[in-house]
Amino acid sequence: MDLSNSNILITGGTGSFGNTFVPMTLEKFNPKTIVVYSRDEMKQWDMAQKFEGDPRVRFIIGDVRDKDRLVRALDGIDFVVHAAATKIVPTAEYNPFECIKTNINGAMNLIDACIEKGIKRVVALSTDKASNPINLYGATKLASDKLFVAANGYAGTHETTFSVVRYGNVMGSRGSVIPFFMGKANTGFLPITDTRMTRFMITLEQGVELVWHAFDDMAGGEIYVKKIPSMNIVDIANAVSPGATHNIIGIRPGEKIHEQMIGFEDAPHTFEYENHFKILPAIHNWSSDPKRIKGGKPVPEGFTYISDTNTEWMDVTELQKWISANRNKIGAI
């Protein structure tokens, strides 16, 4: 699916993903318009400075909790990327009602609005925390994933199709572990929750490319999982500040030791490709649909994709090279 000469809307578009998706998509596809839909006027103001004078980028203040505003914002739109979410794990634990309103009710509003407005394709961003969730954020994103998958049947005679992309820790994004450690490095001490902890590692650019692939490949209901390396939390700390002392502070509310993107319950419906996996819906026999499988290879029985048993790992030197190349934007978006 070529995004050239199209109109695209991204919810939560002033976040880390949106700040990477917008310039990359403008450069690669030259769409007519990218509409950034979000509720933070200051973030919109800051982001607008980067695209001043570019008529292809527009900004609309709005919340995914407000369906009427979504319907208005979607007028004339062809494709939607759903990036809006309440996503900080401890914040969600202490403010569950607010997390549910945005991540679940907001997903329902967007699905309804996209069907009503005849949007062609919708890709929703998910997280490794949605697989076998133990925290509220993960549970709401699992519910959101289920909503977007089932929306392909809910759309009825409408032609709107929905799919999901799922990935792990986004390297260098605002509020993530790398900029957090960089901010603490000059103290000589880095707080470590648990020395066993592992995380999947993906760049924002890889996340954008996965969304592009989903738009091009989707038949509706797929969950795309990028093949990415894992890293141990101690190695991340050593890459950021090799000489720092590590203070073990214990796991925060809702945190996991290891992250999972595909559980063994999903294995019967999961297919492997060169650079990604695809979890197909268990409903409506969609997992046996050739239009969705597209030459994929079934994963083995009992297959899982978990950060500690991953076959691909990033070492300290690799992360240090990445930090050196991206230092000016780490934590900035």
NULUMBA-136551 format. One record per residue: x, y, z of N, C-alpha, C, O in turn; residue in one letter. Coordinates in steps of 0.05 Angstrom, whole numbers. Example, Ala and Ser with C-alpha at 12.3 -4.5 7.8 and 13.67 -1.06 7.14 Angstrom:
2
nc1 nc2 nc3 cac1 cac2 cac3 cc1 cc2 cc3 oc1 oc2 oc3 residuo
264 -114 156 246 -90 156 264 -66 156 285 -66 169 A
257 -45 142 273 -21 143 258 1 157 268 23 161 S
//
This chain:
333
nc1 nc2 nc3 cac1 cac2 cac3 cc1 cc2 cc3 oc1 oc2 oc3 residuo
17 -24 0 0 0 0 18 25 0 33 30 19 M
16 40 -21 33 64 -24 20 87 -9 -3 94 -15 D
34 99 9 24 122 24 27 148 9 19 169 19 L
40 148 -14 44 172 -30 17 185 -37 -3 171 -43 S
16 211 -37 -8 226 -45 -32 220 -28 -55 222 -38 N
-28 211 -3 -50 204 14 -52 223 38 -34 240 42 S
-73 221 53 -77 237 77 -75 218 101 -91 199 103 N
-57 223 120 -52 206 142 -56 221 168 -49 244 170 I
-69 208 188 -72 220 214 -58 202 235 -61 177 233 L
-44 213 253 -31 198 275 -41 209 301 -37 233 308 I
-53 192 317 -62 199 344 -38 199 363 -19 183 359 T
-38 216 382 -14 217 400 11 224 385 33 214 391 G
8 240 364 30 244 345 52 261 354 73 264 340 G
50 274 378 72 290 388 91 274 406 110 285 416 T
86 248 409 104 231 425 129 223 409 134 233 387 G
145 205 422 170 197 410 165 184 382 180 190 363 S
145 167 380 140 154 354 132 174 333 143 174 311 F
114 192 340 104 211 320 126 230 310 127 237 287 G
145 237 328 166 255 320 186 242 302 202 255 288 N
185 215 300 202 201 281 186 193 257 196 195 234 T
161 184 261 144 176 238 139 198 218 140 194 194 F
133 223 228 126 245 210 148 251 191 144 251 167 V
173 258 200 193 265 181 201 242 162 207 246 139 P
202 217 173 209 194 156 188 189 135 196 183 112 M
163 192 141 142 187 122 140 209 102 135 204 78 T
145 234 110 145 256 91 167 252 70 163 256 47 L
190 243 80 213 240 62 209 216 43 215 218 19 E
199 194 53 197 170 36 173 170 18 175 161 -5 K
150 180 27 125 177 11 114 204 1 98 203 -18 F
122 226 12 111 252 4 80 252 3 69 257 -18 N
67 246 26 38 246 26 28 274 24 42 294 27 P
2 276 17 -11 303 15 -10 316 42 -2 339 45 K
-18 301 63 -21 313 90 -15 292 111 -23 269 108 T
-1 300 132 0 285 157 -13 302 179 -3 324 184 I
-34 292 191 -47 306 212 -38 295 239 -41 271 244 V
-27 312 256 -19 304 283 -41 311 302 -48 334 306 V
-53 290 314 -76 293 332 -66 286 360 -58 264 365 Y
-68 306 378 -59 301 405 -72 322 424 -83 341 414 S
-69 318 450 -82 335 469 -64 355 482 -74 372 497 R
-38 354 478 -19 372 491 -11 395 473 4 391 454 D
-21 418 479 -17 441 461 13 450 460 22 459 440 E
27 447 483 55 455 483 72 437 466 90 446 452 M
67 410 468 82 392 451 76 397 422 94 395 405 K
51 403 416 45 410 388 59 436 379 70 437 357 Q
60 455 397 74 480 390 104 475 385 115 484 365 W
116 459 402 145 452 398 149 437 372 168 442 357 D
132 417 367 135 400 343 130 417 318 144 413 297 M
112 435 319 105 451 296 129 468 286 131 474 263 A
147 476 305 170 492 297 188 476 278 201 488 261 Q
188 450 281 206 433 264 195 432 235 210 428 216 K
169 436 232 156 434 205 145 460 195 127 460 178 F
154 482 207 144 508 199 148 513 169 170 509 159 E
126 520 156 128 525 127 123 501 110 122 503 85 G
119 478 122 113 454 107 82 450 107 71 442 128 D
68 455 85 39 453 85 28 425 88 4 421 91 P
46 405 87 37 377 89 32 369 118 19 348 122 R
41 384 137 38 377 165 18 395 179 21 420 179 V
-3 383 190 -24 399 204 -27 388 233 -20 365 238 R
-37 405 250 -40 397 278 -68 402 287 -80 423 281 F
-79 382 301 -106 385 312 -105 377 342 -96 356 349 I
-115 395 359 -118 389 387 -142 371 391 -164 377 381 I
-139 349 405 -161 331 410 -152 307 426 -128 302 429 G
-171 294 438 -166 271 455 -181 247 444 -203 249 434 D
-168 223 445 -181 199 435 -206 192 452 -222 175 444 V
-208 204 475 -232 200 492 -256 214 481 -279 208 489 R
-252 232 462 -273 248 450 -279 239 422 -266 246 403 D
-300 222 419 -306 211 393 -315 232 373 -307 230 350 K
-331 251 382 -340 272 363 -316 287 351 -316 293 327 D
-296 293 367 -273 307 357 -257 289 338 -247 299 318 R
-256 263 344 -242 244 325 -256 244 298 -243 244 277 L
-283 243 298 -298 242 273 -292 267 256 -288 265 232 V
-291 290 269 -284 314 255 -256 313 244 -251 321 221 R
-237 304 260 -209 304 252 -203 285 230 -184 288 214 A
-220 264 227 -216 243 207 -227 250 180 -225 234 161 L
-239 273 177 -251 280 152 -230 281 130 -210 296 132 D
-233 266 109 -215 266 86 -190 249 90 -172 248 73 G
-188 235 113 -164 219 119 -166 191 106 -187 179 104 I
-143 181 96 -142 155 84 -131 133 103 -141 111 104 D
-110 140 118 -96 121 135 -92 133 163 -89 157 166 F
-94 115 184 -90 124 211 -70 107 225 -69 83 223 V
-52 120 240 -34 107 259 -43 115 287 -45 138 294 V
-49 95 303 -58 100 331 -35 96 350 -28 74 358 H
-24 119 359 -1 119 377 -8 130 405 8 128 423 A
-32 141 408 -40 153 433 -44 132 454 -57 112 450 A
-32 136 478 -35 117 500 -25 130 526 -7 147 526 A
-36 121 548 -24 125 574 -6 101 579 -16 79 582 T
20 105 581 38 82 578 59 79 600 73 59 601 K
62 98 619 81 95 640 70 75 661 49 80 673 I
84 53 665 73 30 681 65 39 709 42 34 716 V
82 51 725 73 59 752 51 79 752 33 78 769 P
50 98 733 29 117 731 2 103 727 -18 110 739 T
2 83 709 -23 68 704 -32 52 729 -56 50 734 A
-12 42 744 -19 27 769 -34 45 789 -52 36 803 E
-25 69 791 -36 88 811 -60 104 800 -75 115 816 Y
-64 104 774 -86 118 761 -101 101 741 -102 108 718 N
-111 78 750 -122 58 731 -146 69 715 -149 62 692 P
-164 85 727 -187 95 713 -178 111 688 -190 108 667 F
-158 128 692 -149 145 670 -136 129 648 -140 135 624 E
-121 108 655 -108 91 636 -129 76 619 -126 74 595 C
-150 67 632 -172 52 618 -187 71 599 -194 63 577 I
-192 95 608 -206 115 591 -191 120 565 -204 122 543 K
-165 123 566 -150 128 542 -145 103 526 -150 103 502 T
-134 82 538 -125 59 523 -147 41 513 -143 28 493 N
-169 39 528 -190 21 520 -214 37 507 -221 33 485 I
-224 56 523 -246 72 512 -237 88 488 -252 91 468 N
-212 98 488 -202 113 466 -199 96 441 -205 105 419 G
-191 71 445 -189 52 422 -217 47 410 -220 47 385 A
-237 44 427 -264 39 417 -274 64 402 -287 61 381 M
-269 87 412 -277 112 398 -264 114 371 -278 120 351 N
-238 108 370 -224 110 344 -235 89 324 -238 96 300 L
-240 65 333 -250 44 315 -277 53 303 -281 52 279 I
-295 62 321 -321 71 311 -319 94 291 -332 94 270 D
-302 114 298 -299 137 282 -287 130 254 -295 141 234 A
-267 112 255 -254 104 229 -274 90 211 -273 94 187 C
-290 73 222 -310 59 206 -331 78 195 -338 77 171 I
-340 97 212 -360 117 203 -349 134 180 -363 141 162 E
-323 141 182 -311 159 162 -299 144 138 -288 157 120 K
-301 118 138 -291 103 114 -261 103 111 -251 103 88 G
-246 104 133 -217 103 132 -208 76 119 -220 55 124 I
-187 77 102 -179 53 88 -165 33 107 -174 10 109 K
-144 42 120 -128 24 137 -120 38 163 -113 61 163 R
-120 22 184 -112 33 211 -92 14 223 -96 -11 224 V
-69 25 232 -49 9 246 -47 20 274 -42 44 278 V
-50 3 294 -48 11 322 -22 1 334 -13 -22 329 A
-9 18 350 16 10 363 10 -5 389 -7 4 405 L
24 -27 393 21 -43 417 48 -44 431 66 -29 425 S
50 -63 450 74 -65 467 78 -93 475 59 -109 476 T
103 -100 482 108 -127 492 93 -132 518 87 -155 525 D
86 -111 532 72 -114 558 43 -124 554 30 -131 574 K
33 -124 529 6 -134 523 5 -165 522 -16 -177 522 A
29 -178 520 30 -207 520 33 -217 548 53 -212 561 S
14 -233 557 14 -243 585 18 -220 605 37 -221 620 N
0 -201 605 4 -176 621 2 -182 651 -14 -198 660 P
19 -168 666 17 -169 695 12 -141 706 7 -138 730 I
13 -120 689 7 -93 699 -17 -82 684 -25 -93 663 N
-28 -60 694 -52 -49 682 -47 -39 654 -64 -42 636 L
-24 -26 650 -18 -16 623 -19 -39 603 -32 -36 582 Y
-5 -61 609 -5 -84 591 -33 -95 587 -40 -103 565 G
-49 -96 608 -76 -107 606 -94 -89 588 -109 -99 572 A
-90 -63 591 -106 -45 573 -98 -47 544 -114 -45 526 T
-72 -51 540 -62 -54 512 -70 -81 500 -75 -83 476 K
-72 -101 517 -82 -127 507 -111 -124 499 -119 -133 478 L
-127 -110 516 -155 -105 509 -156 -88 483 -173 -94 466 A
-139 -68 480 -139 -52 456 -132 -69 432 -145 -66 411 S
-112 -86 434 -105 -104 412 -128 -121 403 -134 -124 379 D
-142 -132 423 -166 -149 417 -187 -133 402 -200 -143 384 K
-191 -108 411 -211 -91 398 -204 -85 369 -221 -87 352 L
-179 -79 364 -171 -73 336 -172 -97 319 -179 -95 295 F
-165 -121 329 -167 -145 314 -196 -152 307 -202 -156 284 V
-213 -151 327 -241 -158 323 -256 -137 306 -276 -143 294 A
-245 -112 305 -258 -91 290 -261 -98 261 -278 -86 247 A
-244 -116 251 -246 -124 222 -272 -138 216 -281 -137 193 N
-283 -151 236 -310 -163 233 -332 -144 240 -353 -144 228 G
-326 -127 260 -345 -107 269 -351 -86 247 -373 -75 246 Y
-332 -82 228 -335 -63 207 -358 -70 188 -368 -53 173 A
-366 -95 188 -388 -104 171 -382 -99 141 -362 -109 131 G
-400 -85 128 -397 -80 99 -377 -58 93 -370 -54 70 T
-368 -44 113 -348 -23 109 -321 -35 103 -316 -58 111 H
-305 -21 88 -280 -32 79 -256 -25 96 -233 -30 89 E
-260 -13 119 -238 -5 137 -225 -31 148 -239 -48 159 T
-199 -32 146 -184 -55 158 -165 -45 180 -155 -23 179 T
-161 -62 199 -146 -55 223 -124 -77 228 -129 -100 225 F
-101 -68 236 -80 -87 246 -64 -74 268 -68 -50 274 S
-46 -89 280 -31 -80 303 -1 -86 299 6 -107 287 V
16 -69 309 45 -75 310 53 -75 339 45 -58 355 V
70 -94 346 78 -98 374 109 -98 376 122 -113 361 R
120 -82 393 149 -83 397 157 -75 425 140 -68 441 Y
183 -77 431 192 -74 459 202 -46 465 193 -26 454 G
222 -45 483 233 -20 493 244 -3 470 262 -12 456 N
234 21 467 243 38 445 268 53 455 267 69 473 V
291 48 442 316 59 450 317 89 449 312 101 428 M
323 101 472 326 130 472 301 147 474 303 171 475 G
278 134 474 253 150 475 250 163 502 261 154 522 S
235 185 502 231 201 527 219 183 549 199 170 545 R
232 184 573 222 169 595 233 140 597 226 126 615 G
248 131 577 258 104 576 285 102 591 295 122 601 S
295 77 593 317 72 611 344 85 602 359 94 619 V
349 87 576 375 99 568 377 128 575 397 135 588 I
358 146 568 361 173 577 359 176 608 371 194 619 P
345 158 621 344 158 650 371 153 662 380 168 680 F
385 133 652 412 127 661 431 150 654 449 157 670 F
428 161 630 446 183 622 443 207 641 462 221 647 M
418 212 650 414 234 669 426 229 696 431 248 711 G
430 204 703 441 197 729 471 192 728 484 190 749 K
482 190 704 510 181 701 530 199 716 550 189 726 A
525 225 717 545 243 730 546 240 760 563 251 773 N
526 226 771 526 222 801 545 198 808 553 196 832 T
552 182 789 568 158 795 553 134 805 564 113 810 G
526 137 807 509 115 817 485 112 798 472 131 790 F
480 87 790 457 81 774 438 62 788 447 41 798 L
412 69 791 393 50 804 385 27 785 377 32 763 P
389 3 795 382 -21 780 359 -35 794 361 -41 818 I
338 -41 780 315 -54 793 322 -83 801 317 -91 823 T
332 -98 781 339 -126 786 360 -134 765 356 -129 741 D
382 -146 774 404 -152 756 397 -173 735 412 -175 715 T
376 -187 739 368 -208 720 351 -196 697 346 -210 677 R
342 -172 700 322 -160 682 333 -158 653 356 -150 648 M
316 -166 634 323 -164 605 300 -149 591 277 -149 600 T
307 -136 569 288 -121 553 294 -125 523 317 -127 515 R
272 -125 507 276 -123 478 284 -95 471 276 -75 484 F
300 -92 450 311 -65 442 304 -60 413 310 -76 396 M
291 -37 408 284 -29 381 288 1 378 283 16 396 I
297 9 354 300 38 349 273 49 339 256 34 329 T
269 75 342 245 87 332 242 84 302 220 80 291 L
265 85 288 265 81 259 254 54 251 239 51 232 E
263 33 266 253 6 261 223 4 266 209 -10 252 Q
214 18 287 185 18 293 169 31 270 148 21 263 G
179 52 259 165 65 237 164 47 213 144 44 200 V
187 34 207 188 15 184 168 -8 187 157 -17 168 E
165 -17 212 146 -39 217 117 -29 212 101 -45 201 L
111 -5 219 84 6 213 80 8 182 59 1 172 V
101 18 168 99 19 139 93 -9 128 76 -12 110 W
108 -29 138 104 -56 128 75 -66 133 63 -79 116 H
65 -59 157 38 -68 164 18 -56 144 0 -70 135 A
20 -30 139 2 -17 120 3 -31 93 -18 -35 80 F
27 -40 84 30 -52 58 20 -81 57 9 -90 37 D
23 -95 80 18 -124 80 -9 -132 90 -19 -154 83 D
-22 -116 107 -45 -125 122 -69 -132 106 -76 -119 86 M
-83 -153 115 -109 -160 104 -130 -155 125 -154 -153 119 A
-121 -151 151 -139 -144 173 -136 -164 196 -140 -188 192 G
-130 -153 219 -129 -170 243 -102 -181 251 -99 -194 272 G
-81 -175 235 -55 -185 241 -42 -169 264 -47 -145 267 E
-25 -183 280 -8 -170 299 21 -175 290 30 -198 290 I
35 -154 282 62 -156 272 82 -153 295 80 -134 310 Y
101 -171 296 121 -170 317 149 -170 304 156 -189 291 V
163 -149 308 190 -146 296 210 -163 310 209 -166 335 K
228 -176 295 250 -191 307 271 -171 315 283 -157 298 K
277 -169 341 296 -149 352 313 -162 373 305 -183 384 I
336 -150 380 353 -162 400 344 -156 429 327 -138 433 P
354 -172 448 349 -167 476 375 -156 489 396 -157 477 S
372 -145 512 395 -135 527 389 -137 557 366 -133 566 M
410 -143 573 407 -144 602 410 -116 613 425 -100 603 N
395 -110 634 395 -83 646 422 -74 656 429 -51 654 I
438 -93 666 465 -87 675 483 -78 652 499 -60 654 V
480 -92 629 495 -85 605 487 -57 595 504 -42 585 D
461 -51 596 452 -24 588 465 -3 606 475 17 596 I
466 -8 633 478 10 651 508 13 645 519 35 646 A
522 -9 640 550 -8 634 556 7 608 577 19 605 N
538 5 589 542 19 563 540 49 567 554 64 555 A
521 57 584 517 86 589 539 98 607 549 119 601 V
546 84 628 566 94 647 582 71 658 576 59 678 S
604 64 644 619 40 651 630 39 679 632 17 691 P
636 62 691 648 62 717 628 66 740 637 67 763 G
603 68 734 583 75 755 578 51 774 580 28 766 A
572 58 799 564 38 819 534 33 816 518 51 811 T
526 7 818 498 0 814 484 -4 841 493 -19 858 H
463 11 845 447 8 869 422 -8 863 406 0 846 N
418 -31 876 395 -48 871 371 -38 886 372 -37 911 I
350 -29 872 328 -16 886 302 -33 885 283 -25 898 I
302 -55 871 278 -72 870 259 -64 848 260 -42 838 G
243 -83 840 225 -79 818 202 -59 825 192 -60 847 I
196 -42 807 174 -23 811 147 -36 808 145 -58 796 R
126 -24 818 99 -36 815 92 -42 786 94 -24 769 P
84 -66 781 76 -74 754 97 -82 735 92 -89 712 G
123 -82 744 145 -89 726 149 -119 724 143 -134 743 E
159 -128 701 167 -156 697 198 -158 697 212 -139 691 K
208 -182 704 236 -187 701 243 -189 671 263 -177 662 I
227 -204 656 232 -207 627 206 -200 612 184 -203 623 H
209 -190 588 186 -183 572 180 -204 551 198 -218 541 E
154 -207 545 145 -227 526 129 -213 504 113 -196 509 Q
134 -221 479 119 -210 457 101 -231 444 80 -224 432 M
108 -256 446 91 -278 436 91 -300 457 112 -311 464 I
67 -307 467 65 -329 487 59 -355 473 51 -356 450 G
62 -377 488 58 -403 475 29 -407 467 23 -423 450 F
10 -393 481 -18 -395 473 -22 -384 445 -41 -392 431 E
-5 -365 436 -8 -353 410 6 -370 388 2 -365 364 D
23 -388 396 39 -404 377 23 -417 355 32 -417 332 A
0 -429 361 -15 -443 339 -24 -424 317 -32 -432 296 P
-24 -398 323 -34 -378 304 -12 -359 294 -17 -339 282 H
14 -366 300 36 -348 294 53 -359 271 58 -383 269 T
61 -341 253 77 -348 230 102 -332 229 103 -308 238 F
124 -344 219 150 -331 219 157 -322 191 152 -336 171 E
170 -298 189 180 -287 164 209 -279 168 219 -282 191 Y
222 -268 148 250 -262 150 256 -243 173 275 -248 189 E
241 -222 176 248 -201 195 227 -197 217 230 -179 234 N
205 -213 216 184 -209 236 168 -235 239 170 -254 224 H
150 -234 259 130 -254 263 102 -241 259 100 -217 260 F
82 -258 253 55 -248 250 37 -266 266 34 -290 261 K
23 -254 287 3 -269 302 -24 -264 288 -33 -241 286 I
-36 -285 278 -61 -282 264 -85 -287 283 -82 -301 303 L
-108 -276 277 -131 -278 296 -141 -307 298 -142 -322 278 P
-148 -315 323 -159 -341 327 -189 -342 319 -200 -363 316 A
-201 -318 315 -230 -317 309 -234 -319 279 -217 -313 263 I
-258 -327 271 -267 -328 243 -249 -345 225 -250 -341 200 H
-233 -363 236 -215 -379 220 -195 -362 204 -184 -371 184 N
-190 -338 214 -171 -320 200 -143 -330 201 -126 -323 184 W
-136 -347 221 -108 -356 223 -101 -377 202 -78 -384 200 S
-121 -387 187 -115 -405 166 -120 -393 138 -121 -407 118 S
-124 -366 138 -130 -352 113 -104 -347 97 -87 -332 107 D
-102 -357 73 -77 -353 57 -71 -323 52 -48 -316 49 P
-92 -306 50 -88 -278 46 -73 -265 70 -60 -245 66 K
-76 -277 93 -63 -266 117 -36 -280 121 -17 -268 131 R
-34 -306 115 -9 -321 119 13 -312 100 35 -308 108 I
6 -310 75 24 -300 54 52 -313 55 72 -299 55 K
53 -339 55 78 -353 53 94 -355 79 117 -364 78 G
82 -347 101 96 -350 127 99 -379 135 84 -397 127 G
118 -384 153 123 -411 163 112 -413 191 119 -397 208 K
96 -434 197 85 -436 224 108 -440 244 127 -454 238 P
105 -427 267 126 -430 288 122 -457 301 100 -468 300 V
143 -468 314 140 -494 327 119 -494 350 113 -473 361 P
109 -517 356 90 -519 379 104 -510 404 126 -518 410 E
89 -494 420 101 -484 445 120 -461 442 133 -454 462 G
122 -450 418 140 -428 413 133 -404 431 109 -398 435 F
154 -390 440 150 -364 454 172 -345 444 193 -353 435 T
166 -319 447 186 -299 441 188 -281 465 172 -263 469 Y
209 -287 482 212 -274 508 241 -263 509 259 -275 498 I
244 -241 522 270 -226 521 293 -242 533 316 -239 524 S
289 -260 552 312 -275 564 319 -299 548 342 -309 550 D
301 -310 531 307 -334 515 311 -326 485 312 -344 468 T
312 -301 480 316 -291 453 343 -302 442 362 -305 457 N
344 -307 416 369 -317 404 387 -294 394 410 -298 387 T
376 -270 394 392 -246 385 396 -227 408 377 -220 422 E
421 -219 412 428 -202 435 445 -178 426 460 -180 407 W
441 -156 439 457 -132 435 477 -130 457 470 -133 481 M
503 -125 450 523 -124 471 529 -94 478 519 -76 466 D
546 -91 498 553 -64 508 565 -46 486 557 -23 484 V
583 -58 470 596 -42 449 576 -32 428 578 -9 420 T
558 -50 421 538 -42 401 521 -19 411 515 0 396 E
512 -21 436 495 1 447 511 27 450 500 48 445 L
536 25 458 553 49 460 556 63 433 555 87 431 Q
559 47 411 561 59 384 535 73 377 535 94 365 K
512 60 384 486 72 378 483 98 394 473 118 383 W
491 98 420 488 122 436 505 145 424 496 168 423 I
530 139 416 547 159 404 535 171 379 537 195 374 S
522 155 363 510 164 338 484 180 342 476 195 324 A
471 175 364 444 187 368 442 205 393 420 212 402 N
465 212 405 465 226 430 448 252 430 436 259 450 R
448 266 408 434 292 407 404 289 408 390 309 414 N
393 265 403 363 263 404 353 244 426 329 240 429 K
372 231 441 363 213 462 348 228 483 358 247 495 I
324 219 489 307 231 510 294 257 502 279 269 517 G
301 267 477 290 293 469 262 290 458 247 310 458 A
255 266 448 228 263 436 216 238 447 193 231 440 I
//
